[in-house]
Structures are given as C-alpha cells and as structure tokens.
Amino acid sequence: LPHAGAGDRGRVVTSVAYDRSGRRLATLCRDDFVRLWDAETGTELHRWPTAADCWADSRLAFSPTADLLAAGGRDGRARVWDSA
C-alpha cells in the first residue's frame, strides 16, 4: 500500500481493519479519508471523506458480513459506510 514519506503527515495511518476474509483492508489516515483496499494487490477500491479532524483518532471495524464499515470518532459519533 502507498505510505507516507518523511514529513507527509496527511497520509499517516491512524487505524486499520481487515474484513473476515482478509481480502480487503480499510485504513483511516490523517488526511480525513477512509480508504478501502484490495489487500492482495494494494489497489484502492474506494475512498470516503470524513469530517475534518474529528476522525483522526477513530477506530475502524467491518461488520461480520463485511458489507458495512464503521468508524467511531473521538467526538462520540459513529459513521457507517456501505463497503460491499
């Protein structure tokens, strides 16, 4: 997967979650995007914007069926995306 270079704080990964199959990976970066990746090829499958800065210290989790991806923010809110 692409990674941050020296001084590139925007792409610092703050949370990671794999789906049950291990085939997809979700990341949350300090650039305020949640990304869905093909874990085998490293291809970005989807990108969702998040609210600026409130998601920086969030945690990601897939539903048991991997059709939903959730993030819990430090502001106490949760956001859910269709990851199917």
DSSP file with accessible surface (Angstrom, degrees, kcal/mol):
  #  RESIDUE AA STRUCTURE BP1 BP2  ACC     N-H-->O    O-->H-N    N-H-->O    O-->H-N    TCO  KAPPA ALPHA  PHI   PSI    X-CA   Y-CA   Z-CA
    1    1 A L              0   0   98      0, 0.0    42,-0.1     0, 0.0    41,-0.0   0.000 360.0 360.0 360.0 149.6    0.0    0.0    0.0
    2    2 A P        -     0   0   75      0, 0.0     2,-0.3     0, 0.0    40,-0.0  -0.267 360.0-163.5 -59.8 149.7    1.2    3.6   -0.6
    3    3 A H        -     0   0  160      9,-0.0     2,-0.2    10,-0.0     9,-0.1  -0.901  22.5 -88.7-136.1 165.3    2.8    5.1    2.5
    4    4 A A        -     0   0   31      7,-0.3     2,-0.1    -2,-0.3     3,-0.1  -0.459  36.1-143.4 -74.2 140.8    3.7    8.4    3.9
    5    5 A G    >   -     0   0   43      1,-0.2     3,-2.3    -2,-0.2     6,-0.1  -0.410  47.7 -59.1 -90.7 175.8    7.1    9.9    3.1
    6    6 A A  T 3  S+     0   0  116      1,-0.3    -1,-0.2    -2,-0.1     3,-0.1  -0.342 128.4   9.6 -58.0 127.9    9.2   11.9    5.5
    7    7 A G  T 3  S+     0   0   81      1,-0.1     2,-1.3    -3,-0.1    -1,-0.3   0.445  92.3 123.1  82.6  -0.8    7.2   15.0    6.5
    8    8 A D    X   +     0   0   72     -3,-2.3     3,-0.8     1,-0.2    -1,-0.1  -0.613  25.2 162.7 -94.8  79.8    3.9   13.7    4.9
    9    9 A R  G >   +     0   0  183     -2,-1.3     3,-1.4     1,-0.2    21,-0.3   0.753  62.4  72.7 -71.2 -23.7    1.6   13.8    7.9
   10   10 A G  G 3  S+     0   0   27      1,-0.3    21,-0.9    -3,-0.2    -1,-0.2   0.815  98.6  45.6 -62.6 -30.9   -1.5   13.7    5.8
   11   11 A R  G <  S+     0   0   61     -3,-0.8     2,-0.4    19,-0.2    -7,-0.3   0.243  77.9 130.7-100.0  15.4   -1.1   10.1    4.9
   12   12 A V    <   -     0   0   59     -3,-1.4    18,-1.9    -9,-0.1     2,-0.4  -0.549  58.9-129.7 -69.2 124.1   -0.2    8.9    8.4
   13   13 A V  E     +A   29   0A  70     -2,-0.4    16,-0.3    16,-0.2     3,-0.1  -0.641  30.9 174.7 -80.2 126.7   -2.4    5.8    9.0
   14   14 A T  E     +     0   0A  30     14,-3.3     2,-0.3    -2,-0.4    15,-0.2   0.595  65.6  19.1-107.4 -17.0   -4.3    6.1   12.3
   15   15 A S  E     -A   28   0A  13     13,-1.3    13,-2.1    44,-0.1     2,-0.3  -0.984  58.9-170.9-155.1 146.5   -6.5    3.0   12.1
   16   16 A V  E     +A   27   0A  77     -2,-0.3     2,-0.3    11,-0.2    11,-0.2  -0.992   4.8 177.6-138.4 141.6   -6.6   -0.3   10.1
   17   17 A A  E     -A   26   0A  13      9,-2.1     9,-3.2    -2,-0.3     2,-0.3  -0.986  12.9-154.4-145.0 136.2   -9.2   -3.1    9.8
   18   18 A Y  E     -A   25   0A 143     -2,-0.3    44,-0.3     7,-0.2     7,-0.2  -0.837  23.4-121.5-100.1 147.6   -9.3   -6.3    7.8
   19   19 A D    >   -     0   0   12      5,-2.3     3,-1.3    -2,-0.3     5,-0.1  -0.340  38.6 -96.1 -77.3 170.3  -12.5   -7.9    6.7
   20   20 A R  T 3  S+     0   0  207     43,-0.3    -1,-0.1     1,-0.3    45,-0.0   0.824 124.4  53.3 -58.6 -33.4  -13.0  -11.5    7.8
   21   21 A S  T 3  S-     0   0   56      1,-0.1    -1,-0.3     3,-0.0    -3,-0.0   0.700 102.3-131.8 -75.5 -19.8  -11.8  -13.0    4.6
   22   22 A G  S <  S+     0   0   34     -3,-1.3    -2,-0.1     2,-0.2    -1,-0.1   0.492  80.9 107.6  80.2   3.2   -8.6  -11.0    4.8
   23   23 A R  S    S+     0   0  173     16,-0.1    16,-2.5     1,-0.1    17,-0.6   0.706  73.1  47.5 -87.4 -21.2   -9.0   -9.9    1.2
   24   24 A R  E     - B   0  38A  42     14,-0.2    -5,-2.3    15,-0.2     2,-0.4  -0.953  63.3-167.3-125.9 147.8  -10.0   -6.3    1.9
   25   25 A L  E     -AB  18  37A   9     12,-2.1    12,-3.3    -2,-0.4     2,-0.4  -0.982   5.8-156.1-131.8 135.8   -8.3   -3.8    4.2
   26   26 A A  E     -AB  17  36A   0     -9,-3.2    -9,-2.1    -2,-0.4     2,-0.3  -0.932  12.7-173.1-112.7 140.7   -9.7   -0.4    5.4
   27   27 A T  E     -AB  16  35A   6      8,-2.4     8,-2.7    -2,-0.4     2,-0.4  -0.965  14.8-154.6-130.3 150.6   -7.4    2.5    6.5
   28   28 A L  E     -AB  15  34A   0    -13,-2.1   -14,-3.3    -2,-0.3   -13,-1.3  -0.996  20.3-171.4-121.9 127.1   -8.1    5.8    8.1
   29   29 A C  E >>  -AB  13  33A   3      4,-1.8     3,-1.5    -2,-0.4     4,-0.5  -0.782  38.8-109.3-116.7 163.0   -5.5    8.5    7.6
   30   30 A R  T 34 S+     0   0   91    -18,-1.9   -19,-0.2   -21,-0.3    23,-0.2   0.501 108.8  79.5 -69.8  -1.2   -4.9   12.0    9.0
   31   31 A D  T 34 S-     0   0   39    -21,-0.9    -1,-0.3     2,-0.2    19,-0.1   0.330 114.4-109.8 -85.8   9.1   -5.9   13.4    5.5
   32   32 A D  T <4 S+     0   0   41     -3,-1.5    18,-2.5     1,-0.2     2,-0.4   0.823  79.2 119.0  68.9  36.1   -9.5   12.7    6.6
   33   33 A F  E  <  -BC  29  49A  62     -4,-0.5    -4,-1.8    16,-0.2     2,-0.5  -0.993  52.9-149.1-129.5 140.1  -10.3    9.9    4.3
   34   34 A V  E     -BC  28  48A   0     14,-2.8    14,-2.9    -2,-0.4     2,-0.4  -0.912  25.1-163.1 -97.5 131.2  -11.2    6.3    4.9
   35   35 A R  E     -BC  27  47A   4     -8,-2.7    -8,-2.4    -2,-0.5     2,-0.5  -0.945  14.0-150.2-120.9 143.0   -9.9    4.0    2.2
   36   36 A L  E     -BC  26  46A   7     10,-2.7     9,-3.4    -2,-0.4    10,-1.5  -0.941  23.9-171.9-110.1 129.2  -10.9    0.5    1.2
   37   37 A W  E     -BC  25  44A   9    -12,-3.3   -12,-2.1    -2,-0.5     2,-0.7  -0.887  33.5-119.0-122.2 151.5   -8.0   -1.6   -0.4
   38   38 A D  E  >  -B   24   0A  48      5,-2.7     4,-2.7    -2,-0.3     5,-0.3  -0.811  30.6-151.7 -81.2 114.1   -7.6   -4.9   -2.1
   39   39 A A  T  4 S+     0   0   35    -16,-2.5   -15,-0.2    -2,-0.7    -1,-0.1   0.772  88.8  48.7 -66.3 -24.8   -5.2   -6.5    0.5
   40   40 A E  T  4 S+     0   0  178    -17,-0.6    -1,-0.2     1,-0.1   -16,-0.1   0.915 124.8  24.2 -81.4 -44.3   -3.6   -8.7   -2.1
   41   41 A T  T  4 S-     0   0   85      2,-0.1    -2,-0.2     0, 0.0    -1,-0.1   0.655  94.6-127.1 -97.5 -18.3   -2.9   -6.2   -4.9
   42   42 A G     <  +     0   0   22     -4,-2.7     2,-0.3     1,-0.3    -3,-0.1   0.566  55.5 152.3  79.8  10.1   -2.8   -2.9   -2.9
   43   43 A T        -     0   0   76     -5,-0.3    -5,-2.7   -42,-0.1     2,-0.5  -0.564  49.2-123.7 -76.8 132.3   -5.4   -1.4   -5.2
   44   44 A E  E     -C   37   0A  62     -2,-0.3    -7,-0.3    -7,-0.2     3,-0.1  -0.650  29.2-178.6 -75.4 123.1   -7.5    1.3   -3.7
   45   45 A L  E     -     0   0A  82     -9,-3.4     2,-0.3    -2,-0.5    -8,-0.2   0.772  61.3  -7.3 -93.8 -33.6  -11.2    0.2   -4.2
   46   46 A H  E     -C   36   0A  91    -10,-1.5   -10,-2.7     2,-0.0     2,-0.4  -0.983  53.6-152.7-160.7 158.3  -13.0    3.1   -2.6
   47   47 A R  E     -C   35   0A 109     -2,-0.3   -12,-0.2   -12,-0.2   -14,-0.0  -0.996   8.5-170.4-140.8 130.9  -12.5    6.4   -0.7
   48   48 A W  E     -C   34   0A  29    -14,-2.9   -14,-2.8    -2,-0.4     2,-0.1  -0.980  21.1-129.2-120.5 133.6  -14.9    8.1    1.7
   49   49 A P  E     -C   33   0A  76      0, 0.0     2,-0.3     0, 0.0   -16,-0.2  -0.460  22.7-158.2 -75.5 151.0  -14.3   11.6    3.1
   50   50 A T        -     0   0   15    -18,-2.5     2,-0.1    -2,-0.1     3,-0.1  -0.820  34.5 -79.7-119.9 166.0  -14.6   12.1    6.9
   51   51 A A     >  -     0   0   37     -2,-0.3     4,-0.9     1,-0.1     3,-0.3  -0.444  65.3 -89.3 -65.4 136.1  -15.3   15.2    8.9
   52   52 A A  T  4 S-     0   0   78      1,-0.2     2,-1.2     2,-0.1    -1,-0.1  -0.225  94.5 -20.8 -54.6 125.9  -12.1   17.2    9.3
   53   53 A D  T >4 S+     0   0   97      1,-0.2     3,-0.9   -23,-0.2     4,-0.3   0.041 112.8  91.4  69.7 -24.7  -10.1   16.3   12.3
   54   54 A C  T 34 S+     0   0   22     -2,-1.2    20,-1.2    -3,-0.3    21,-0.5   0.713  90.4  46.9 -76.2 -13.8  -12.8   14.6   14.4
   55   55 A W  T >< S+     0   0    6     -4,-0.9     3,-2.0    18,-0.2    -1,-0.2   0.408  79.3 103.9-102.4   1.7  -12.0   11.2   12.9
   56   56 A A  T <  S+     0   0    3     -3,-0.9    -1,-0.1     1,-0.3    -2,-0.1   0.822  90.8  33.9 -57.6 -32.1   -8.2   11.4   13.3
   57   57 A D  T 3  S+     0   0   69     -4,-0.3    -1,-0.3    -3,-0.2    -2,-0.1  -0.080  94.3 131.9-114.2  35.1   -8.2    9.1   16.3
   58   58 A S    <   -     0   0    0     -3,-2.0     2,-0.4    15,-0.1    15,-0.2  -0.286  50.0-131.8 -81.1 168.2  -11.0    6.8   15.2
   59   59 A R  E     -D   72   0B 159     13,-1.2    13,-1.9   -44,-0.1     2,-0.3  -0.961  16.9-145.8-121.0 141.3  -11.2    3.1   15.1
   60   60 A L  E     +D   71   0B  16     -2,-0.4     2,-0.3    11,-0.2    11,-0.2  -0.800  19.5 171.1-106.3 149.6  -12.4    1.1   12.2
   61   61 A A  E     -D   70   0B  54      9,-2.0     9,-3.1    -2,-0.3     2,-0.3  -0.963  23.5-137.8-156.6 138.8  -14.3   -2.2   12.1
   62   62 A F  E     -D   69   0B  30    -44,-0.3     7,-0.2    -2,-0.3   -44,-0.1  -0.685  31.0-111.7 -87.8 149.7  -16.1   -4.3    9.5
   63   63 A S    >   -     0   0   26      5,-2.5     3,-1.9    -2,-0.3   -43,-0.3  -0.339  39.3 -99.3 -68.3 163.0  -19.5   -5.9   10.2
   64   64 A P  T 3  S+     0   0   96      0, 0.0   -44,-0.1     0, 0.0    -1,-0.1   0.835 128.4  45.5 -56.9 -30.6  -19.4   -9.7   10.4
   65   65 A T  T 3  S-     0   0  107    -46,-0.0   -46,-0.0   -45,-0.0    -2,-0.0   0.460 107.2-130.6 -91.5  -1.1  -20.7  -10.0    6.8
   66   66 A A  S <  S+     0   0   13     -3,-1.9   -47,-0.1     2,-0.2     3,-0.0   0.581  78.8 112.7  64.1  14.7  -18.1   -7.3    5.7
   67   67 A D  S    S+     0   0   66     17,-0.1    16,-2.3    15,-0.1    17,-0.9   0.609  73.8  49.3 -90.4  -9.3  -20.8   -5.3    3.9
   68   68 A L  E     - E   0  82B  74     14,-0.3    -5,-2.5    15,-0.2     2,-0.4  -0.967  63.7-162.7-128.6 146.2  -20.6   -2.4    6.3
   69   69 A L  E     -DE  62  81B   0     12,-2.4    12,-2.9    -2,-0.4     2,-0.4  -0.996  14.1-166.0-126.6 129.9  -17.6   -0.5    7.6
   70   70 A A  E     -DE  61  80B  36     -9,-3.1    -9,-2.0    -2,-0.4     2,-0.4  -0.901   9.8-166.5-120.2 148.1  -17.8    1.6   10.8
   71   71 A A  E     -DE  60  79B   2      8,-2.5     8,-2.5    -2,-0.4     2,-0.5  -0.999   9.5-152.8-129.9 134.2  -15.7    4.3   12.3
   72   72 A G  E     -DE  59  78B  36    -13,-1.9   -13,-1.2    -2,-0.4     6,-0.2  -0.941  19.2-149.2-106.5 122.1  -16.0    5.6   15.9
   73   73 A G    >   -     0   0   12      4,-3.2     3,-1.9    -2,-0.5   -18,-0.2  -0.499  24.6-116.0 -91.6 161.0  -14.8    9.1   16.3
   74   74 A R  T 3  S+     0   0  129    -20,-1.2   -19,-0.1     1,-0.3    -1,-0.1   0.640 113.0  68.2 -69.1 -10.9  -13.3   10.8   19.4
   75   75 A D  T 3  S-     0   0   71    -21,-0.5    -1,-0.3     2,-0.2     3,-0.1   0.378 120.0-106.7 -87.3   4.9  -16.3   13.1   19.4
   76   76 A G  S <  S+     0   0   73     -3,-1.9     2,-0.2     1,-0.3    -2,-0.1   0.411  82.5 120.2  88.2  -2.2  -18.5   10.1   20.4
   77   77 A R        -     0   0  139     -5,-0.0    -4,-3.2     2,-0.0     2,-0.4  -0.604  49.4-148.2 -93.8 156.4  -20.2    9.8   17.0
   78   78 A A  E     -E   72   0B  79     -6,-0.2     2,-0.4    -2,-0.2    -6,-0.2  -0.924   5.6-161.2-120.2 149.2  -20.1    6.8   14.7
   79   79 A R  E     -E   71   0B 102     -8,-2.5    -8,-2.5    -2,-0.4     2,-0.4  -0.991   5.5-162.1-129.3 139.8  -20.2    6.7   10.9
   80   80 A V  E     -E   70   0B  86     -2,-0.4     2,-0.3   -10,-0.2   -10,-0.2  -0.978   4.7-169.5-127.9 134.9  -21.1    3.7    8.8
   81   81 A W  E     -E   69   0B  15    -12,-2.9   -12,-2.4    -2,-0.4     2,-0.7  -0.916  30.8-112.8-121.0 150.9  -20.4    3.1    5.1
   82   82 A D  E     +E   68   0B 113     -2,-0.3   -14,-0.3   -14,-0.2   -15,-0.1  -0.723  36.5 174.0 -77.9 113.6  -21.6    0.5    2.6
   83   83 A S              0   0    2    -16,-2.3   -15,-0.2    -2,-0.7    -1,-0.1   0.259 360.0 360.0-107.9   9.5  -18.4   -1.5    1.9
   84   84 A A              0   0  105    -17,-0.9   -17,-0.1     0, 0.0   -18,-0.1  -0.251 360.0 360.0 -68.4 360.0  -20.0   -4.2   -0.3
